[in-house]
């Protein structure tokens, strides 16, 4: 027999699922300061304002032809993917990519075949 609390929680979860992401139970991050989420904003803030992270980001962009490659080079130089900023935001690939794009450094041009 299901208790009243469990039924209430079940209804709350069902209500959330019906309002989020077409019933898939996934929630969208709330925009923050013009960024897709607080996490993306915080990662961008640290990459743009810590000199060693900024320099690694600029070099990663200059040496890569794709944003995925730039993120990989950035992680190879810094090792921050998976770590957290001092404010608690996780350095994840999407947040790092958005931060590198925000640096406005062009990627290396692809060579014609």
TACOR-V537650 format. One record per run of one state. SS is the DSSP state (H for helix, E for strand, L for the rest). FROM is the first residue (numbers start at 1). LEN is the number of residues. If there is no record, write none. Layout:
BEGIN
ss=SS from=FROM len=LEN
ss=SS from=FROM len=LEN
END
This chain:
BEGIN
ss=L from=1 len=3
ss=H from=4 len=16
ss=L from=20 len=1
ss=H from=21 len=3
ss=L from=24 len=8
ss=E from=32 len=1
ss=L from=33 len=2
ss=E from=35 len=1
ss=L from=36 len=2
ss=H from=38 len=12
ss=L from=50 len=1
ss=H from=51 len=12
ss=L from=63 len=4
ss=H from=67 len=12
ss=L from=79 len=5
ss=E from=84 len=1
ss=L from=85 len=5
ss=E from=90 len=1
ss=L from=91 len=2
ss=H from=93 len=10
ss=L from=103 len=11
END
